[in-house]
Amino acid sequence: MSYSKETPNPLLIDPIEVLVRRKSGGMMIGMLGIMMFFLVDSWFISMLGTEALAAMSYIIPVCFIVTCVIMGIGKGMSAIVGRLLGAQQNHQANRIVTDSLSLSLILLAILITIGFFTIESLFSFLGANQVTLPYIVDYMQAWYIGVFFLTIPMVGNAAIRSTGNMRLPATVMILSGLINAVLDPIFIFILDMGMQGAAIASAVAWIIASVMVSYMLQVKLKLIDWSWPGMSHILNNWSRVLKISIPTAISQMVNPLAQGILVWLLSSFGLAGVAAFGIGMRIESTLLIIAMSLSLIVPTVFGQNYGAGLNQRASQSILYSIRLIIYVYVLIYLILWPLSPIIATIFSEDQEVIDVAVAYLRIVPLSYAMIGLSQLTSSFLLSLHKPILSLMINLIPLLVITIPAALLGAEVAGIRGILWGVCLSQITIGAVLYWYILGLLKNVESEQHDVVMST
């Protein structure tokens, strides 16, 4: 998308607070579409019984880890493209988008092949037993085939967002979520396919989303460059993207990895605790879309302003996002506390599952503002092209603080001890990152840099 003196780039001139609210609001609507997949699947699968719901608790972290590869490439690409567009290097941006799509399709095909043939061994290692394993195998066999078609929507939407257009990605995500919601009961119950039906419903929705996004990229926005620049040029672009994407993908895997470890830890307390944790993870994913939306617009709002040399505006976008995260999640916690029992009963009729789910929803959300701040910091560092640092601030706290705190909590107070360990560790991490990010922003404001980006 080209801008000139007659048609200036609104990302570089509109008031920052208005930009952040508008762009994150559009992003939030789209993220609700993604969360609809998780919540609708969980709700319908919960009707299959506690065993099926417990199986989903094992499945969720593994699915997230696989999709983190796609998300990592999308984030790596958008970090580069946002600054290229801010510097008016549009042709180079289109080339990066095209090469990122081909890279993501190749990598995911390899990962899917490995995953498909290791389903039973992997989930047995994670703690699944003979009760939950059949549910897992049914779901994952279909899911691995279907997730290939998620690549174009995820990476393509990241490219579209980099241009500042949040409406088109949001439309795709909402429509695909609605399609999944309609197809779920058909495949799960009417066609009597059980959990495998849920995975097939998602695959059909992803195929439709792929067609929509491909049309937008090629026809509406003309972000695809079909010319052949030579293999050396493509390999060079893959290298540029991977320098950011590999640490980013690993960083994205930190949370699902932590969830997998916690599910393994909870397995020793019985299926009810595992099932309740699955409910909590689904609700948490939905509530954190506000922080996720703010972090996803950083490469666009911060990146384009920083790429154009408007460092003061770039810094203001981060500071305003921090304030929004803190205010919103304090309010969410106050609302969530009395509603927790009602929410838990929507997903289960088992009183033991309900009790643990309520404890989750009253303990862990205390830390949501700090979790949101961690997500924002990670995205901010990616926009500065500091992917290794972004990885370190996610990985080191997990290994040094969160997991030891959960293990200690399990010894002291069982399941509730695990929840308090996770909560207090996240609050500690977030408080440290708050002061760290303020220092980084001072450096950004005082920095003078060349707007022509090199990586």
LUMBATI-844558 format. One record per atom (N, C-alpha, C): x, y, z; residue in one letter. Coordinates in steps of 0.1 Angstrom, whole numbers, plus 5000, padded with zeros to 4 digits. Atoms other than C-alpha are relative to their C-alpha. Layout:
<sites>
XYZa...
</sites>
This chain:
<sites>
500849885000m500050005000m500950125000m499249885002s501550334988s499450125006s500449884994y501350665006y500850124994y499349895005s502351014995s499650135008s500449874993k502151385007k498550034999k501449985002e498651394992e499149905008e500750114992t497551065009t501049945010t499050054990p499751035041p499549885007p500350124992n499950715061n499450045013n500649974988p497450745089p500749945013p499350064989l499650525111l501150105005l498949914997l502250805111l499550145004l500549864997i499951105117i498850005010i501250004991d496750995136d500550005015d499750004986p496751045174p500349855005p499650134996i498450745191i498949925007i501050074992e495750665216e498849954991e501050045010v493150665188v500449884992v499450105008l495350445167l500049865007l499950134993v495950185194v498649955003v501450054997r492250165204r499449954988r500650045012r491150145168r500549874995r499450125006k493649885156k499849885009k500250114991s493449675188s498649955000s501550045000g489649685187g499749914989g500250095012g489649545152g500649875001g499350134998m492149285161m499349925010m500750074989m490149195192m498849924995m501250065007i487049125171i500449874993i499450115007g489148895149g500449895009g499550104990m490748715179m498849935006m501250074995l487248635192l499649894991l500350115010g486748435160g500949885003g499150114997i489848225169i499649945013i500450064987m488748185205m498749924999m501250085002m485348065192m500349854997m499650145002f487147755179f500249935013f499650074988f488547675213f498849985009f501150014990l485447755234l498849914994l501050085005v482947595210v500449855000v499550135000d485047285206d499949945014d500150054986s485347255244s498649985005s501450024995w481647305250w499449874994w500550125006f480647035225f500749885005f499350124995i483346795236i499749975014i500350024986s482446845272s498749915001s501350085000m479046685263m500449854998m499650145002l481046365255l500549945013l499650054987g482046335292g501350055005g498849954994t484846405316t501349954994t498850065006e487246165299e500450084987e499749925012a486946355266a500550145003a499549874996l487346685283l501450005006l498650024995a490446555301a501049984988a499150025012a491846445267a500350134994a499849875006m491446795254m501150085008m498949934992s493746915283s501449964996s498750055005y496546695269y500250064986y499949965014i495746805233i500450144998i499949855001i495647185238i501550044999i498749955001p499347235246p500849964987p499350055012v500547015217v499550084987v500549925011c498247195192c500650145000c499549875000f499447525204f501550004996f498550005004i503147425200i500149994985i499950015015v502547325164v499650134993v500449875006t500647645156t501050115003t499049904997c503447835173c501150024989c499149995011v505647755143v499550104990v500649905010i503247935120i499950145006i500149874993m502748215145m501450075000m498649954999g506548255148g500450064986g499749955014i506948295110i499250134997i500949885002g503948535109g500550125008g499549894992k505448745137k501350054995k498749965006g508948745122g499850084988g500349935012m507548845089m499550145002m500649874997s505449125103s500950105006s499049914994a508349265123a500850064989a499249955011i510249305091i499250094991i500949945010v507349405068v499550145006v500549874994g506049675093g501050114998g499049905001r509349855093r500350044985r499849985014l509849815055l498950104995l501149915004l506349975049l500250145006l499749874994g507250255073g501050084993g498949935007a510350325053a499750004985a500549995014q508250305020q500849904991q499350105009q510149995007q499049894997q501150085002n506949834994n500349874992n499750125008h508349594968h500749905008h499350094992q510749444992q499149935011q501050054991a507849405017a499249894994a500850115007n505849204991n500849884998n499150125002r508848974985r500149925013r499950074987i509148905022i498749925003i501350064998v505448825024v499949874992v500050115009t505648584995t500949885005t499050104996d508748405007d499749945014d500450054987s507348375042s498949904999s501150105002l504248195030l500649874995l499450135005s506347935011s500849935011s499250054989l508647895041l499149935010l500950054990s505747835065s499449874995s500750125005l504047575042l501049885000l499050115001i507347375038i500249955015i499750044986l508147375076l498949935006l501150074993l504647285087l499749864994l500250135006a504446995062a501049905007a499050084994i507646855078i499549975014i500550024986l506246905114l498849915001l501350085000i502846755105i500449854998i499650145003t504546435091t500649945013t499450054988i506646395123i498949985011i501050014989g503646465146g499049894998g501050115003f501246225128f500449865004f499550144997f503445925133f500549985014f499550014986t504346005170t498950035010t501149964991i500846065184i500049925013i500150094988e500645765208e501250015009e498849994992s504245785220s500150135007s499949874994l504146155226l499050025011l501049984990f500846165245f500149915012f499750094988s501745865266s501050055009s499049934992f504846045276f499550115008f500649894993l502746345286l499149965011l500850054988g500746125310g498649954996g501350055004a497646025289a500049855003a500150154997n496345675299n499149934990n500850085009q494245405282q498650064999q501349945000v491145605290v499950124990v500049875008t492045935274t500749984986t499250015013l494445805246l499249984988l500850025012p491745675222p499450134995p500649875004y490046025223y501150084993y498949925005i493446185217i500449964985i499650055013v494345965187v499050044989v501149965010d490946025170d500150144996d500049865003y491246395173y501350044993y498749955005m494946445165m500349954986m499850055014q494946225133q499350104990q500749915009a492346455117a500650145002a499549864998w493846775133w501350024992w498749985007y497346715119y499850024985y500249985014i495946685084i499450144997i500749875002g493646995088g500850125003g499349884996v496147225104v500950064989v499249955011f498147245072f499350124993f500849905007f495347465058f499850135009f500049884991l495747705088l501150094997l498849925002t499047825075t499850134992t500249875008i497848075048i499250105008i500749904992p495248235071p500850065011p499249944989m497748285100m501150094995m498949925005v500748405080v499450114991v500649905009g498548585054g499350115008g500649904992n496548765081n501150095007n498949924994a499848875098a500550104989a499549915011a500949025064a499050124998a501149905002i497549205060i500050105012i499949914988r497849345096r501250104999r498849915001s501249485088s499850124992s500349895008t499749715063t499150105008t500849914992g497549865090g498549964999g501450045003n494349685078n499749885010n500550104990m492749505108m498749944997m501450045003r489249475093r500049874993r500050125008l490049205067l500449885008l499750124991p491848965091p498949975010p501050024991a489149015116a498849934994a501150055007t486448935091t500249854997t499750145003v488148605081v499949925013v500050084987m488648495117m498649985006m501450024995i485048565127i499249904991i500750105009l483648385096l500449865002l499550144998s485848085101s499549945014s500550044987g484848075138g498549964999g501450035001l481148085129l499849874992l500150135008i481647805102i500349885009i499650114990n483347585129n498949985010n501150014991a480547655153a498849934994a501150065007v477947545128v500349854997v499650135004l479847235117l500349905012l499750094988d480847105152d498949915003d501050104996p477546965162p499649904989p500450095012i476946815127i501049895000i499050115001f480246625127f500149925013f499850074987i480446545164i498849915003i501250074996f476846435170f499149944989f500950055010i474746405139i500749894992i499250115007l477446215120l500749915009l499550094989d478446055153d501549974998d498550025002m482246115147m500750045013m499349974987g482946225183g501050114999g498949904999m486146415190m500650024986m499449995013q487446345155q499150104991q500949915007g484346535142g500450155002g499649874997a485546845160a501250054992a498849975008a488946835143a499650024985a500349995014i487346785109i499250134997i500749885002a484947075114a501050125000a499049905000s487947295122s500850014987s499350015012a489747175091a499250064988a500849945011v486847265068v500050155001v500049854998a486747615083a501350064996a498749955004w490447655078w500250004985w499950015015i490247545041i499250124994i500849885005i487547815035i500850135003i499249884996a489648075054a501250014991a498949995009s492647985032s499750064986s500549945013v490648065000v499850155001v500449864997m489448395015m501350085001m498849934998v492948505026v500850014987v499350005013s494548404993s499550104991s500649905009y492148614974y500350145004y499749874995m492748914996m501550044998m498649975002l496548884994l500350034985l499650005015q496648834956q499250114993q500949915008v493649044943v499850135006v500449884994k492649304968k501250095004k498949924994l495949404984l501349994992l498950025009k498449274958k501349995008k498850024991l500949164985l500949884995l499350125004i502048854966i500850044987i499149985011d505048874942d500349874993d499850135007w504948584917w501249994991w498850005008s508148684900s501049915006s499050094994w511148444904w501350085001w498949914998p513948644920p501449925000p498850094999g516348344920g500049935014g500050084987m516848074947m500950075011m499249934990s519648274964s499350115007s500849894994h517348574969h499049945010h501050064992i514648344983i500649955013i499350054989l517048175006l500550115010l499649884992n518348515018n498850055008n501249954993n514748625027n499649905010n500350104990w514148295044w500950025012w499049984989s517248355065s499650125008s500449884992r516148705074r498849985009r501250034992v512748585085v500349905011v499750104989l514048285104l500950055011l499249934990k516548505123k499150055011k501049964990i513448645140i499049895004i501050094998s511048365136s500349885009s499650124992i513048075152i499950045015i500249974986p513448255185p498650045004p501449974998t509948385182t499149885002t500850134999a508448035176a500349935013a499750074987i510347895206i499450085011i500649914990s509248195226s498549975001s501450035000q505648125216q499649875006q500250134994m506047765227m500149995015m499750004986v506947865262v498749985008v501250024993n503347895274n499449874998n500550145001p502047575259p500949895006p499150094993l505147405271l499750005015l500349994986a504447525306a498649945003a501350074998q500747415302q500249855000q499850145000g501947075292g500649945012g499450044988i504147045322i499050005012i501050004989l501347155345l498949894999l501050115002v498946905329v500649875005v499350124995w501546635336w500150005015w500049994985l501846755372l498649975005l501450024995l498046765376l499549854998l500450145002s497746405362s500149915012s499950084987s498846275396s498950025009s501149974991f495846435412f498649954994f501250065005g493246255389g499550084988g500549955012l491246325358l499250135002l500849884997a489046595375a500850124999a499149895000g491946825380g500550034986g499649985014v493146775344v498950064992v501249945007a489646845330a499850145004a500249864995a489247155352a501150094994a498949925005f492647285341f499750034985f500449975014g491447245305g499050114998g501049895000i488447455312i500650145002i499349884997g490647715328g500850064989g499149965012m493047725298m499150064989m500949945011r490147785274r499550135004r500549874996i488648065294i501150105000i498849915000e492148215299e500350054986e499649965014s492848215262s499050104995s501049905004t489648405256t500250135007t499849874993l490248665283l501350074996l498749945003l493848725272l500050054986l500049955013i492748825237i500250155000i499849854999i492849195248i501550025000i498549994999a496549165257a500649954987a499550065013m497148945226m499850104989m500349905010s495449205204s501050125000s499149894998l497549485218l501449964996l498650045004s500749285213s500149984985s499950025015l499849195177l500050124992l499949875008i499449555166i501350075002i498749944998v502949645179v500850014988v499249995012p504649555147p499550104990p500749905010t502149775128t500250145005t500049864995v501850085150v501450045004v498649964996f505250085167f500949984989f499050035010g507049925138g500050104989g500049915011q505850165111q500550145005q499549874995n506450475133n501550005003n498650014997y509850345144y500849994986y499350015013g510750255108g500050144993g500149875005a509750615098a500950105008a499249914992g512050755125g499250085010g500849934991l509150875146l500049935014l499850084988n510550735179n499150045011n500949964989q508450945203q498749944999q501350065003r505250835187r500049845002r499850144998a506550475187a499949965015a500050024986s507250495224s498750025007s501349974994q503950645232q499049884998q500950125002s502150345216s500249895010s499850114990i503750105240i499550045014i500449964987l503150315271l498550005001l501549995000y499450365262y499549855001y500450145000s499149985256s500249945014s499750054986i500649915291i498950045009i501149954992r498050135307r498749934998r501250075003l495249975289l499949865006l499950144994i496349625299i499750005015i500250004985i496549705336i498650045004i501449964997y493149885337y499049894997y500950105005v491349625317v500049875009v500050124993y492549325336y499750015015y500549984987v491849465370v498550005000v501550005001l488249525359l499549864997l500450135003i488049175344i500049915012i499950084988y489149015376y498850025010y501149964991l486549205396l498649944995l501250065006i483849075372i500049855000i499950145001l485148725369l499849935014l500150074986w485248645407w498649955002w501350054997p481448625412p499449914989p500550085011l480848465377l500649874999l499250125002s483348185381s499149875002s500850134999p480847915394p499049984988p501050015011i478347995366i500849954987i499250045012i481147965339i500449865001i499550144999a482447635353a498949904997a501150095002t478947475353t499649994985t500350015014i478647555316i500749894993i499150105006f481447315308f500049875006f500050134993s480947035333s498949995010s501050034989e478346875356e500649935011e499350074990d480946695376d500450105011d499849904989q481146875410q501550025003q498549994997e484846795415e500750094990e499549925011v485646945381v499650145002v500549864998i483547255388i500850075012i499349944989d485247315422d501450044996d498649965004v488747305407v500050114990v500149905010a487647515377a499850145007a500349874993v486247785401v501350055007v498749964994a489547785420a501050064990a499249945010y491447835388y499650144996y500549875005l489248125377l500050115011l499949904989r489548295411r501550035004r498649984996i493348255415i500950054988i499149975011v495148255382v499850144993v500249875006p493448565367p500550125007p499349904993l495048775394l501350054993l498749975007s498148765372s499850044985s500249985015y496548835338y500650134995y499449885004a497649195337a501549994998a498650025001m501249085342m500449904988m499950085012i500848805316i499950084987i500149915011g499649065292g501250094998g498849925001l502649285300l501149924994l498950095005s504948985292s499849994985s500250015014q503248945258q500350124993q499749875006l503549315250l501550024999l498549985000t507249315260t500649924989t499550095010s507949015238s499850064986s500349955014s506249175207s500850134998s499249885000f508049505215f501449974996f498650045003l511449335214l500149954986l500050055014l510549165181l500050124991l500149885009s509749505166s501450075000s498649955000l513249615177l501049914994l499250115006h514549305160h501049955010h499250074989k515849155193k499349875003k500750134997p514348805190p500649915011p499450084990i516848635212i499750055014i500449944988l516148875240l498549975003l501450034998s512448825235s499849855005s500050144996l513048445238l500449995015l499550024986m515048485270m499050055011m500949954990i512448695288i498749915002i501050104999n509948415281n500549875006n499550134997l512048105286l500650005014l499350004988i514248195316i499050015012i500950004989p511348295339p499249875002p500750134999l509547975331l500849905007l499250104994l512447755340l500450035014l499549964987v513647955370v499050035010v501049954991i510448085385i498749925000i501350065001t507147935372t499949865003t500150154998i507847565371i500449975015i499750024986p509647565405p498950045009p501149954991a506847765420a498849905000a501150105001a504247515407a500349875007a499650134994l506247215419l499950025016l500149974985l506547375454l498650015004l501449994996g502847465454g499349865001g500650135000a501947105445a500349925013a499650074988e503946975475e499350065012e500649934988v502447235499v498549985001v501449994999a498847255489a499349934988a500750085011g498047015460g499750094988g500449935012i496147155430i499950155002i500049854997r495447495446r501450055002r498749964999g499047515454g500750034987g499549985013i499947475418i499550134994i500749885006l497447745408l500750135006l499449894994w498947985434w501450024996w498649995005g502447905423g500150074987g500049945014v501647995387v499650155001v500449864999c499848315397c501150095006c499049914994l502448455420l501350014992l498849995009s505348365396s499750104989s500349915011q503548555368q500050145004q500049874994i503048855390i501450055002i498649974998t506748855399t500750044987t499449985013i507848825363i499550134994i500649885006g505449095351g500550135006g499549884993a506649345378a501450044995a498649975005v510249305367v500050054986v500149955014l509349345330l499550144999l500549865001y507449665337y501150105001y498949914999w510549835349w501049994989w499150025011y512649685322y499550074987y500549945012i510349805294i500150155001i499949864998l510350155308l501450054996l498649965003g514150165305g500349994985g499850015014l514050035269l499350124992l500749895007l511550305259l500750135001l499149884999k513850575272k501150004990k498950015010n516550445249n499450024986n500749985013v514050435220v499850154997v500349865001e513050795226e501250094997e498849925002s516650925226s500849954988s499250065011e517850705197e499850074987e500049955014q518650845163q500449884991q499650125008h518550575136h499650034985h500350005015d518450535098d498849924998d501350065003v514950455086v500149894990v499850115010v516350225059v500549885008v499850114991m516149895077m501049904994m499150125004s518849625076s499949905010s500150114990t518649285092t501049904996t
</sites>
